[in-house]
Every structure is written in C-alpha cells, then in structure tokens.
Amino acid sequence: MTTPLRAAVFLDRDGVLNEALVRDGVPRPPAHLGEFKLLAGVPAALARLAGAGFALVVVTNQPDVARGTQTRERVEGLNERVRATLPVLDVLTCFHDDADDCNCRKPRPGLLLEAARRWRLDLERSFMVGDRWSDIVAGRAAGCRTVLVEMPYSDRGRCSPDWCVADLTEAADWIVGLTAPGNNALLKRPL
C-alpha cells in the first residue's frame, strides 16, 4: 500500500523564522549562532500548522557560502538550531549564487521539488511562505499557494502572492482558516 501524499508548508528561513539582519536595505542571514534569534510567534505558529496536519519544510538560499563570506559548516549549524528548536521535517539549503545557474536556488523550485520527492508531499495542497519575491516565484513554479511576509525588501512588484501578511502568525491563521473543512471565507478577502 502506498502512503498518501501529505500537504506541506514550505518556509523560507531568514526573515520568516528568524530575524534577518538588514544592512543598507539588504536582508542578511545571521552570521553565527550568536546572531540567531527566532521571530516572535514563530514556535506557536508552527505548532498550529503542524497540528493542522502540515509537514513543515524549510527551504533557504544561502549564497554567502558560494561568495566565500560564510562557511557551509556555520550555515549547517544555524540549520541544526532550526531543526532542534522547531517542529520541522527538514531543512533544505541552496549554497549556490546566481552565476551557478542551479535548479535549487529560488526563484527556481528545485528545493521544493526535492522535498516533495523525498517526503511524498502534495505540492498542489501545499503552501510556500517567504519574505522575498523569489520565494513566491519558487512556490508558484512548484504548484503551491503562496504567502508573502511583507518586508521593505520583499519587492512585491516582481511576484503575485496568493496572500500577504505581516508575519508567520498571520500566515498560519490564513492557511489554517483556508484549509479548515467547509471554510472558504478567507478566499473571498482581497489581497
């Protein structure tokens, strides 16, 4: 007997789960564990999504490794903190930069597609939550509904999210409300 596919919520890491350090208008990941700080409400929001039956998968671009300004070991240490602290099924990371032209770097959907293969996830019933246009484009390319956590650097003009929110708590509210049996009221609310 084949295990049925599960719905998932794919989550960008920096700016959605933990603080992104904005320098000169550009969001940057924490450089080490001492800079890593979960955003308010994240554990409760993820517990709510997990309680609603969603697999939680983090998909993150970490190009500073390819640029030589960060080590893979430090990034993996930060990812391990996410795994140890939050109820996530997996953390998938793209360590490439744009010039590498890989399929895993968002806005391409490679990380989401890999997670779907690895964990038997139903992309059509899944969601991508991110704080940048590239997260939304990757989610759409994978066939997911998308939620943009709006930040000054999100560049919303380059994407068309299904929903926009201020934080992960609002994203969880919308996703759980949208997928509750018989409840489609949130679909009628405009962006």
C-alpha positions as CSV (number, residue, x, y, z in Angstrom):
1,M,0.0,0.0,0.0
2,T,1.3,3.4,-0.9
3,T,1.5,6.2,1.7
4,P,-0.8,9.1,0.7
5,L,0.9,12.4,-0.2
6,R,1.0,15.0,2.6
7,A,0.3,18.7,2.3
8,A,3.2,20.9,3.4
9,V,4.1,24.4,4.4
10,F,7.4,25.4,2.9
11,L,9.1,28.1,4.8
12,D,11.9,30.5,4.0
13,R,14.3,30.7,7.0
14,D,15.8,34.3,7.3
15,G,13.0,36.9,7.7
16,V,10.3,34.3,8.2
17,L,11.5,32.1,11.1
18,N,14.4,34.1,12.4
19,E,15.5,37.7,12.2
20,A,17.1,38.8,9.0
21,L,19.8,41.5,9.7
22,V,19.1,44.3,7.3
23,R,22.2,46.3,6.2
24,D,21.9,49.1,3.7
25,G,18.4,47.9,2.8
26,V,19.5,44.3,2.1
27,P,18.5,41.4,4.3
28,R,21.3,39.2,5.6
29,P,21.3,35.9,7.4
30,P,22.8,35.6,10.9
31,A,26.5,35.0,10.5
32,H,26.7,32.7,13.5
33,L,24.6,31.2,16.3
34,G,25.1,34.3,18.5
35,E,23.1,36.3,15.9
36,F,20.4,33.8,15.5
37,K,17.1,34.9,17.0
38,L,13.6,33.4,16.3
39,L,10.9,36.0,15.5
40,A,8.1,36.5,17.9
41,G,5.2,34.0,17.5
42,V,7.1,31.5,15.3
43,P,7.0,28.4,17.6
44,A,3.3,28.9,18.2
45,A,2.5,29.4,14.5
46,L,4.5,26.3,13.5
47,A,2.8,24.3,16.2
48,R,-0.6,25.4,14.9
49,L,0.4,24.4,11.3
50,A,1.8,21.1,12.4
51,G,-1.4,20.5,14.5
52,A,-3.4,21.1,11.3
53,G,-1.6,18.2,9.7
54,F,1.0,20.1,7.6
55,A,4.6,18.8,7.1
56,L,6.9,21.8,7.7
57,V,9.9,22.1,5.5
58,V,12.4,25.0,5.5
59,V,13.9,25.9,2.0
60,T,16.6,28.5,2.2
61,N,19.1,30.2,-0.2
62,Q,22.5,30.7,1.4
63,P,24.6,32.2,-1.4
64,D,27.2,33.6,1.0
65,V,28.9,30.2,1.0
66,A,29.5,30.4,-2.8
67,R,30.6,34.0,-2.3
68,G,33.2,32.9,0.2
69,T,31.9,35.2,3.0
70,Q,30.3,32.3,5.0
71,T,31.2,28.6,5.7
72,R,28.9,25.7,5.0
73,E,29.6,24.5,8.5
74,R,28.2,27.7,10.0
75,V,25.1,27.6,7.8
76,E,24.5,23.9,8.8
77,G,25.0,24.9,12.4
78,L,22.2,27.5,12.0
79,N,20.0,25.0,10.2
80,E,20.6,22.5,13.0
81,R,19.4,25.1,15.5
82,V,16.2,25.4,13.5
83,R,15.8,21.6,13.5
84,A,16.4,21.3,17.2
85,T,14.1,24.3,18.1
86,L,11.2,24.0,15.8
87,P,8.9,21.1,14.6
88,V,10.3,21.0,11.1
89,L,10.5,17.8,9.0
90,D,13.6,19.0,7.1
91,V,15.8,22.0,6.1
92,L,16.9,22.1,2.5
93,T,19.6,24.6,1.5
94,C,20.9,26.0,-1.7
95,F,24.5,27.1,-1.2
96,H,24.9,28.5,-4.8
97,D,24.9,32.0,-6.1
98,D,23.1,33.3,-9.3
99,A,26.1,32.7,-11.5
100,D,26.0,28.9,-10.7
101,D,22.7,28.7,-12.6
102,C,21.5,25.8,-10.4
103,N,17.9,24.5,-10.2
104,C,17.8,24.7,-6.4
105,R,18.3,28.4,-6.0
106,K,15.0,30.2,-5.5
107,P,13.2,31.6,-7.6
108,R,13.6,28.2,-9.2
109,P,11.6,25.5,-7.5
110,G,14.3,22.8,-7.1
111,L,14.3,22.7,-3.3
112,L,10.6,22.4,-3.1
113,L,10.5,19.6,-5.7
114,E,13.3,17.8,-3.9
115,A,11.4,17.9,-0.6
116,A,8.3,16.7,-2.4
117,R,10.1,13.7,-3.8
118,R,12.0,13.0,-0.5
119,W,8.9,13.3,1.8
120,R,6.0,12.4,-0.5
121,L,4.5,15.9,-0.4
122,D,1.4,17.0,-2.4
123,L,2.6,20.3,-3.9
124,E,-1.0,21.3,-5.1
125,R,-2.2,21.2,-1.5
126,S,0.9,22.9,-0.1
127,F,1.9,26.5,0.6
128,M,5.2,28.5,0.3
129,V,5.7,31.2,2.9
130,G,8.5,33.7,2.2
131,D,9.6,37.3,2.7
132,R,11.1,37.9,-0.8
133,W,9.7,37.8,-4.3
134,S,12.0,34.8,-5.2
135,D,10.2,32.7,-2.5
136,I,6.8,33.4,-4.1
137,V,8.0,32.7,-7.6
138,A,9.5,29.4,-6.5
139,G,6.3,28.4,-4.7
140,R,4.2,29.2,-7.8
141,A,6.6,27.3,-10.1
142,A,6.3,24.3,-7.8
143,G,2.5,24.5,-7.9
144,C,1.9,25.7,-4.3
145,R,-0.2,28.5,-3.0
146,T,2.0,31.4,-1.8
147,V,2.1,33.7,1.2
148,L,4.3,36.8,1.2
149,V,5.5,38.1,4.6
150,E,5.8,41.7,3.5
151,M,9.0,43.5,4.3
152,P,10.5,46.7,2.8
153,Y,12.9,44.5,0.8
154,S,10.2,42.0,-0.5
155,D,10.0,43.5,-4.0
156,R,6.3,42.6,-4.3
157,G,6.2,44.1,-7.8
158,R,8.1,41.0,-9.0
159,C,5.7,38.4,-7.8
160,S,2.0,37.7,-7.3
161,P,1.4,36.1,-4.0
162,D,-2.0,34.5,-3.1
163,W,-1.9,36.3,0.2
164,C,0.2,39.0,2.0
165,V,0.8,39.1,5.8
166,A,2.9,40.9,8.4
167,D,4.3,37.8,10.0
168,L,4.2,34.0,10.3
169,T,1.4,34.1,12.8
170,E,-0.9,35.8,10.2
171,A,0.3,33.3,7.6
172,A,-0.6,30.4,9.8
173,D,-4.0,31.9,10.6
174,W,-4.8,32.3,6.9
175,I,-3.5,28.8,5.9
176,V,-5.3,27.0,8.7
177,G,-8.5,29.0,8.1
178,L,-8.4,28.4,4.4
179,T,-7.9,24.7,4.7
180,A,-10.4,24.1,7.6
181,P,-13.3,21.9,6.4
182,G,-16.1,23.9,4.9
183,N,-14.4,27.3,5.4
184,N,-13.6,29.3,2.3
185,A,-14.4,32.7,3.7
186,L,-10.7,33.8,3.6
187,L,-10.6,33.1,-0.2
188,K,-13.1,36.0,-0.7
189,R,-10.9,38.5,1.1
190,P,-8.8,40.6,-1.3
191,L,-5.0,41.0,-1.1
